[in-house]
Amino acid sequence: MAEYYVPIEKRLKEIAEADRGRQRGSVVIFGAGIAGLVAAYELQRLGHRVEILEGSERIGGRIYTHYFDDGQHGELGAMRIPESQDYSFYYIQKFGLPVGRFYNSNPNAFYDALGVVTRIIDAPRTLYPLFDLSAEDRALADKGGVGAVVSKYLDMLVNSLSDEAVRSLFDLDDSEPNAVLARRKIDAQSYLEYLVDNVDTRGAIDMFGILQSLEEIWETSLTIRVRGAAHGQGGNLYEIVGGASELPKAVGKQVADSIRFDQEIVAIDAATNPATFIVRDLKTNKTYTRQSDAIVCTIPFSVLRRMELKGFSQSKLSSIRSLNYASSSKVLLHCSDRFWQRPPYGIFGGGSISQKICRQTYYPNDQHPSYRMPWPASAERRDLHAFTLHADEAGIAHAGPAAPTPGVLLANYAWGMEARRIGALSAEARLEVMTRAVSAFHPEIGNYVDGGVSIFWDEHRWSMGAYAHPLPYGLEMDFPAALRPEGSVHFAGEHLSPEPGWIQGAIYSALTTVLELVKGFEKA
C-alpha cells in the first residue's frame, strides 16, 4: 500500500544526519502538549539545550485523561489511535506503554433515531428501512452497517485518484500538474458538497448525518476525509491502557527539568534578531521579556490570535486568522456499577449513537475479554467515520456478565453546533441533560450516576477549540504560509500536519519542525 508521508524511522534518520557536525543550539519551546514534548525530547537527545514554557499547570495539552478518586478514568481529549499511525506508536512502544483495543462500534449497543430505539444489530430490520436508500446502499448497510455505505462513496473517490494526487494532498508537491489539479478540486469541496453530487439518494446523506453524527462536520474540507480514508484512520483502533495521558507523562519525564509551568506567552516579535517574546508568570502576574535564537511555537493558532504578534508576514497572520477550529464537547458520567455490561445489555466497549443531544456515547473497553489482544491483521484502510462492524467485534454481544464494578461512561461526544449548545450549559446541567438523554436506551442510568465531569474545548483557555478543522480552500490558501517559519520562530502542532486532530499529526509536525530547525544550526 502506498505511503503518503515519510515514515518515522526515516524522519528520525534525516534529523540525525542533518544534525551531524553542527553546533549545539539553545531552543525555547512554547507549549508542553505532545508536539512540544516530542520536539524537546528529540532535541535534547541530540545534545541541544531546551526549555519548555507552558501556560497551564499540566503537560499534555488536548491529551487529557480525567482520573476519578476511585481510579476509574475517562478521556476528555484524544482517546483512540489507529494502527496505521506509526509516529504515535513509535513513542508508545519506545516507552513501553501497553495498549488495548478501542472498539468504535458494537452490535449490542444502540441507535436512538427517528423515534426508534434499537440495538445496532437489529437496525437492518428496525431502522434502516426508514431511510430512503438505493437497493445497493440498503444491501451494503444490512451486511456491514452504515459505515459500509460511507466507505462506498469515499472509496469511489480515493480509487479514482492516482497515488501522486493523493500524495499531493499530504505533501503539497506541485511537481505533477495533474495531481495539483486533482488536489485543488478536492480542496475546493466540502464533504457535504461531494456527497450531494455523488450519493444515490438523499436518504444516504440523512443516514450518514444521523447514524454517524456527521451532520455536525459537513462543512469540513473534503481533503480531510480523503486523507483519512487513504491512510486508514478508521482501521484497527487502539487506546493506551490507563489513559491517553500516559503518553505525555512518559515523554514529559524525559524532559521534566526543562519544563516551566504557568508561563503565558503574551507577545512575540519575530523581526528582532534574536526573536523577542514577552511572558506573563501567572503565579506572580509579572511580565518579563526574553530573547531566543530558536523558538518552536506549538501554541494553537486559535490562541496565537489573542497575542501581540510583530514581524510576522501578512500571509502568516492571514493563516492564523483563517484556520478553522472544531468545537467539541465531552461529558463523562461516573457510575457506581457498569450495569451496561450485565444482562440484558452485555455491552463491552463500542458506542451508541443518538439523534438526541448526547449524540455519541462510548462504553469503556477495558473489560472486554479480547481487550489486550492485537487486532487481526488487515489490509483494509478506511476513514474513521466509515467504520463497519469488525468481524471480531461480534464477540462483544456474547461476552459474559462482569462482576459489579464502577465505570465511566463517555455519555456525550459531540462536534460543531451540537457541542456549542452543550457548552452553553453549566457543568451541573451538562450531567443532568446527558443522564436524561442516555436514559432513552438505558432507562436505569439515573440509579447509577454518582458524579461526572465535562469539557467544552472552545472555552478552554489554552486551546480555544478542539482541533484544527480545515474548511474548503484552506489547504491551498492558508496551509503553505502556516507552515513557514517567521525569522527564528518555527511552528508545530496538529494544526500544521496532514492529520489534524490526531496525536499522530502533532508528533509528525513536531519532528518535521525539528528537522527544519537543526538544518539551520551553524556548522561546528
C-alpha positions in Angstrom: 0.0 0.0 0.0 1.3 3.4 -0.8 2.7 5.6 2.0 1.8 9.2 1.7 4.3 10.8 4.0 7.7 10.0 5.4 7.8 7.0 7.9 9.0 7.9 11.3 12.2 5.8 11.1 13.2 7.6 8.0 12.3 11.0 9.5 14.5 10.4 12.6 17.4 9.3 10.4 17.0 12.5 8.4 17.1 14.5 11.6 20.2 12.7 12.9 22.0 13.2 9.6 21.1 16.9 9.3 22.2 17.5 12.8 25.6 15.8 12.5 28.5 18.2 12.5 26.5 21.2 13.7 26.9 23.4 16.7 24.7 22.6 19.7 21.9 25.1 20.0 19.5 26.5 22.6 15.8 26.3 21.9 12.8 27.7 23.7 9.6 25.7 23.1 6.2 27.3 23.6 3.7 24.6 24.9 4.0 21.3 26.7 1.5 19.4 24.6 2.7 16.3 22.9 4.2 18.3 20.0 6.3 20.4 22.3 7.3 17.4 24.5 8.4 15.3 21.5 10.3 18.3 19.9 12.1 18.9 23.3 12.8 15.2 23.8 14.4 14.7 20.3 16.4 18.0 20.5 17.6 17.2 24.0 18.6 13.6 22.9 20.8 15.2 20.2 22.5 17.3 22.8 20.7 20.7 22.3 19.6 22.8 25.2 15.8 23.1 25.5 13.4 25.0 27.7 9.6 24.5 27.6 7.3 27.3 28.6 3.8 26.0 29.4 0.9 28.3 30.2 -1.1 25.8 32.3 -0.2 23.7 35.3 0.0 20.4 33.5 1.5 18.7 30.4 -0.4 17.0 27.6 -2.5 19.8 26.1 -5.5 18.2 24.4 -4.4 14.7 25.5 -6.4 15.0 28.8 -7.4 11.9 30.8 -9.6 12.6 33.9 -8.9 10.3 36.8 -11.7 9.9 39.3 -10.9 9.3 43.0 -11.6 5.6 42.8 -9.0 5.2 39.9 -11.6 5.0 37.1 -10.8 7.3 34.2 -12.2 8.8 31.1 -10.9 10.8 28.2 -11.7 14.5 27.8 -9.4 14.8 24.8 -7.7 12.3 22.4 -8.8 8.8 23.0 -8.1 6.4 20.1 -5.1 5.6 17.9 -5.3 3.9 14.5 -2.8 1.1 13.9 -1.6 2.9 10.8 -0.3 5.9 12.8 3.4 5.0 13.1 4.5 8.2 14.7 2.2 7.7 17.7 3.1 4.0 18.1 6.8 4.7 17.9 6.7 6.6 21.2 4.1 4.3 22.7 6.4 1.4 22.1 9.6 3.3 23.0 8.3 4.0 26.5 6.8 0.6 27.0 3.2 1.7 27.2 0.6 -1.1 26.9 -2.3 -0.7 24.6 -5.7 -2.2 24.3 -8.3 -2.4 21.6 -10.6 0.6 21.1 -14.0 -0.7 19.9 -15.5 2.0 17.7 -18.7 0.0 17.2 -20.6 -2.7 18.9 -23.6 -4.6 17.5 -25.2 -4.8 21.0 -25.1 -1.0 21.5 -28.0 1.3 20.4 -29.3 3.6 17.8 -31.8 6.2 19.1 -33.1 7.9 16.0 -36.3 8.7 14.0 -38.3 7.8 17.0 -36.8 4.3 17.2 -34.6 2.9 19.9 -33.0 -0.3 18.7 -29.9 -2.4 19.0 -27.5 -1.8 16.2 -27.5 -5.4 15.3 -31.3 -5.1 14.7 -31.1 -1.9 12.7 -31.4 -3.6 9.3 -34.9 -4.6 10.3 -36.0 -1.8 12.6 -34.3 1.4 11.5 -32.6 1.3 8.1 -35.9 0.8 6.2 -36.9 4.3 7.4 -34.2 5.9 5.3 -34.7 6.3 1.5 -31.8 4.2 0.2 -30.9 2.7 -3.1 -31.1 -1.1 -3.3 -27.3 -1.2 -3.4 -26.9 1.0 -0.4 -29.5 -0.8 1.6 -27.8 -4.2 0.9 -24.4 -2.7 2.0 -25.9 -1.3 5.2 -27.7 -4.6 6.0 -24.5 -6.5 5.6 -21.8 -4.2 7.0 -23.6 -1.3 8.8 -23.8 2.4 7.9 -20.0 2.6 7.6 -20.0 0.2 4.7 -22.1 2.7 2.8 -19.9 5.6 3.8 -16.9 3.6 2.6 -18.5 3.1 -0.8 -18.6 6.8 -1.5 -15.2 7.6 0.0 -13.5 4.7 -1.8 -15.2 5.7 -5.1 -13.3 9.0 -4.8 -10.0 7.7 -3.4 -9.8 4.9 -6.0 -10.3 7.4 -8.8 -7.2 9.3 -7.8 -3.6 8.5 -8.7 -1.1 7.9 -5.9 0.5 11.2 -6.9 -2.8 13.0 -6.5 -3.4 11.6 -3.0 0.2 12.2 -2.0 -0.1 15.8 -3.1 -2.9 16.2 -0.5 -0.3 15.3 2.1 2.9 17.0 1.0 1.6 19.8 -1.3 4.0 18.8 -4.0 3.4 20.9 -7.1 5.7 18.9 -9.5 2.9 16.9 -11.1 0.3 19.2 -12.8 -2.5 16.6 -13.0 -2.0 15.9 -9.3 -2.2 19.6 -8.5 -5.4 20.0 -10.4 -7.0 17.0 -8.6 -5.8 18.3 -5.2 -7.3 21.8 -5.9 -10.6 20.3 -7.0 -10.8 18.2 -3.8 -9.8 21.0 -1.5 -12.5 23.3 -3.0 -15.3 21.0 -1.9 -16.8 20.3 1.5 -17.7 16.7 2.5 -21.4 17.5 2.1 -20.9 19.0 -1.4 -19.2 15.9 -2.5 -21.9 13.6 -1.1 -24.7 15.7 -2.6 -23.2 15.3 -6.0 -22.5 11.6 -5.7 -24.8 9.6 -3.4 -27.6 7.5 -5.0 -30.3 9.1 -2.8 -30.7 11.9 -0.3 -31.6 9.3 2.3 -28.0 8.1 2.3 -26.9 11.6 3.5 -29.6 11.6 6.1 -28.4 8.2 7.3 -24.7 9.3 7.5 -25.6 12.6 9.3 -27.8 10.9 11.9 -26.2 7.5 12.5 -22.6 8.5 12.1 -23.1 12.0 13.7 -21.6 13.5 10.5 -24.1 16.3 10.1 -22.1 18.4 12.6 -19.0 18.3 10.4 -20.5 18.5 6.9 -18.6 21.7 6.3 -15.2 20.0 6.6 -12.8 20.2 3.6 -13.1 17.0 1.6 -9.3 16.9 1.8 -9.6 15.7 5.4 -11.9 12.8 4.5 -9.7 11.7 1.6 -6.6 11.7 3.7 -8.4 9.7 6.4 -9.6 7.1 4.0 -6.2 6.8 2.2 -4.2 6.5 5.4 -6.6 4.2 7.3 -7.7 6.4 10.2 -10.6 4.0 10.9 -8.8 0.7 10.8 -7.8 -1.3 13.9 -8.1 1.3 16.6 -6.2 1.1 20.0 -6.1 3.1 23.2 -3.4 3.4 25.8 -4.0 1.3 28.9 -4.5 3.5 31.9 -5.4 6.6 29.9 -4.0 8.6 26.9 -2.2 10.9 29.3 0.3 8.1 30.0 2.0 9.1 26.7 2.7 12.8 27.5 3.6 11.7 31.1 6.2 9.2 29.7 7.7 11.7 27.3 7.5 14.5 29.9 9.6 12.6 32.4 12.5 12.7 29.9 12.4 16.5 29.8 10.9 17.3 33.2 13.8 19.5 34.3 13.2 21.7 31.2 9.5 22.5 31.8 8.3 25.7 33.4 4.6 25.9 34.2 2.3 28.9 34.5 4.3 30.8 31.8 1.9 32.5 29.4 3.3 33.9 26.2 1.6 37.2 25.5 3.6 38.7 22.7 6.1 37.6 20.0 8.4 39.8 17.8 9.9 37.8 15.0 11.5 40.8 13.4 14.2 41.2 16.1 17.4 39.1 15.9 17.2 37.1 18.0 13.4 36.9 18.3 11.8 38.6 21.3 8.9 37.4 23.3 7.0 38.5 26.4 5.9 36.1 29.1 3.5 36.5 32.0 4.2 34.5 35.1 0.8 33.5 36.2 1.9 32.8 39.8 3.2 36.3 40.3 1.3 38.1 37.5 4.5 39.8 36.5 5.7 40.0 32.9 9.2 39.7 31.6 10.9 39.9 28.2 13.1 37.2 26.7 15.0 36.5 23.5 16.0 33.3 21.8 17.9 32.3 18.7 15.5 29.4 18.1 11.8 29.1 19.1 9.4 26.3 18.4 5.9 27.5 18.8 3.3 24.7 19.3 0.6 27.1 20.5 -2.7 26.6 18.6 -3.4 29.4 16.1 -6.7 30.0 17.9 -4.6 31.1 21.0 -2.0 32.9 19.0 -4.8 35.1 17.7 -5.1 36.9 21.1 -1.4 37.7 21.3 0.5 40.7 20.1 2.4 39.4 17.0 5.1 41.6 15.4 7.4 40.8 12.5 5.0 38.2 11.1 4.3 38.2 7.3 0.8 39.1 6.2 0.3 35.6 4.8 1.1 34.1 8.2 -1.2 36.5 10.0 -3.9 35.6 7.5 -3.5 31.9 8.1 -3.6 32.5 11.9 -6.9 34.4 11.5 -8.4 31.9 9.0 -7.6 28.5 10.3 -10.8 27.0 11.5 -11.0 25.0 14.7 -13.7 22.4 15.6 -16.0 22.8 18.5 -16.2 19.7 20.6 -17.7 18.6 23.9 -17.3 15.6 26.1 -19.3 14.6 29.2 -18.1 11.8 31.4 -20.5 10.1 33.8 -19.1 8.2 36.7 -21.3 5.2 37.5 -21.3 3.1 40.7 -21.7 0.0 38.5 -21.1 -0.9 34.9 -24.7 -2.0 34.5 -24.3 -1.9 30.7 -22.0 -4.9 30.8 -24.6 -7.1 32.6 -27.8 -8.6 31.2 -29.9 -7.5 29.4 -27.2 -5.4 27.7 -23.8 -7.3 27.5 -22.1 -4.2 26.2 -18.3 -4.2 26.5 -16.8 -1.2 24.5 -18.1 0.4 21.4 -20.7 3.2 21.2 -24.3 4.1 21.0 -25.5 6.8 18.6 -28.4 9.1 19.3 -30.3 11.8 17.5 -30.7 13.4 20.9 -28.1 15.9 22.2 -25.9 13.2 23.7 -25.1 12.1 20.0 -22.2 9.6 20.7 -22.0 7.6 23.9 -18.9 5.4 24.3 -18.6 2.5 26.8 -15.2 1.5 28.4 -13.3 -1.1 26.6 -11.0 -2.4 29.3 -13.1 -5.4 30.5 -13.7 -6.8 27.1 -12.2 -10.3 27.1 -10.1 -9.5 24.0 -9.1 -6.1 25.1 -5.3 -6.7 25.4 -5.2 -8.9 22.2 -3.9 -7.3 19.0 -6.4 -6.8 16.3 -6.2 -9.3 13.4 -4.0 -8.1 10.6 -6.0 -6.2 8.0 -5.0 -4.6 4.7 -8.2 -2.6 4.8 -7.9 1.2 5.2 -10.9 3.4 5.9 -11.9 6.8 7.2 -12.7 7.0 10.9 -16.4 7.6 10.2 -16.6 4.7 7.7 -16.2 2.0 10.4 -18.0 -1.2 9.8 -18.5 -4.0 12.4 -15.2 -5.7 12.7 -15.6 -9.5 12.5 -14.1 -9.9 16.0 -16.5 -7.3 17.5 -19.4 -9.6 17.2 -18.0 -11.3 20.3 -18.9 -8.3 22.4 -22.6 -9.2 22.3 -21.8 -12.7 23.7 -19.3 -11.7 26.4 -20.2 -13.0 29.9 -21.6 -10.7 32.6 -19.0 -8.7 34.6 -18.9 -8.5 38.4 -20.3 -5.2 39.6 -17.7 -2.6 39.4 -17.6 1.2 38.9 -17.0 2.6 35.4 -17.0 5.7 33.4 -19.4 6.3 30.5 -18.4 8.9 27.9 -22.1 9.9 27.7 -21.5 12.7 25.2 -19.0 13.3 22.4 -20.3 16.0 20.0 -18.9 18.4 17.5 -19.9 21.6 15.9 -23.2 23.4 16.8 -24.3 20.5 19.0 -21.1 20.9 21.1 -21.7 24.6 21.3 -25.2 24.0 22.6 -23.8 21.8 25.3 -21.0 24.3 26.1 -23.7 26.9 26.9 -24.9 24.8 29.8 -23.5 24.9 33.3 -21.3 21.9 34.4 -24.1 20.6 36.5 -26.7 20.9 33.8 -24.5 19.0 31.3 -24.5 16.0 33.6 -28.3 16.2 34.1 -29.0 16.6 30.4 -26.8 13.8 29.4 -28.1 11.4 32.0 -31.6 12.1 30.7 -30.6 11.7 27.1 -28.9 8.4 27.6 -31.9 7.1 29.6 -33.7 6.7 26.3 -31.7 3.5 25.8 -30.5 2.9 29.4 -33.6 3.8 31.5 -31.9 2.8 34.8 -28.8 5.1 34.4 -30.0 7.6 36.9 -29.7 5.0 39.6 -26.0 4.6 39.0 -24.6 8.1 38.1 -22.8 9.4 41.2 -20.6 12.1 39.6 -19.0 13.4 36.4 -17.0 16.0 34.6 -17.2 17.7 31.2 -15.3 19.9 28.9 -16.2 22.3 26.1 -13.0 22.9 24.2 -13.9 26.3 22.8 -13.8 27.7 26.3 -10.6 26.1 27.3 -8.0 28.9 27.8 -5.1 27.1 26.2 -6.8 25.7 23.1 -9.9 27.8 22.3 -11.1 24.9 20.1 -10.7 21.1 20.0 -8.5 20.7 16.9 -7.8 22.2 13.5 -10.8 21.7 11.2 -9.9 23.0 7.8 -12.7 24.3 5.6 -12.7 24.2 1.7 -9.8 26.1 0.1 -7.9 26.0 3.4 -5.1 23.7 2.1 -4.3 25.9 -0.9 -4.9 29.4 0.7 -3.7 29.0 4.3 -1.5 25.9 4.8 1.7 26.9 3.0 2.1 30.2 4.9 1.0 28.4 8.1 4.0 26.0 7.8 6.7 28.6 7.1 8.9 29.9 9.9 8.9 33.6 10.7 12.5 34.5 11.3 13.8 32.3 14.1 10.3 31.3 15.1 9.3 27.9 13.9 5.8 26.3 14.2 4.5 22.9 15.1 1.3 21.2 16.2 -1.6 19.0 14.9 -2.9 22.1 13.1 0.2 22.0 10.9 0.0 18.4 9.9 -1.7 16.1 7.3 -3.7 14.6 10.2 -5.2 17.4 12.3 -7.0 16.3 15.4 -4.8 13.3 16.0 -1.8 12.6 18.2 -0.1 11.4 15.1 -0.4 14.8 13.5 1.1 16.6 16.4 4.1 14.3 16.5 4.6 14.3 12.8 4.6 18.1 12.8 7.0 18.3 15.7 9.6 16.1 14.0 9.2 17.9 10.7 10.0 21.2 12.6 12.9 19.6 14.5 14.4 18.7 11.1 13.8 22.2 9.8 15.4 23.6 12.9 18.6 21.6 13.0 19.2 22.3 9.4 19.5 25.9 10.3 22.1 25.5 13.1 25.7 26.6 12.2 28.3 24.1 11.2 30.7 23.2 14.0 
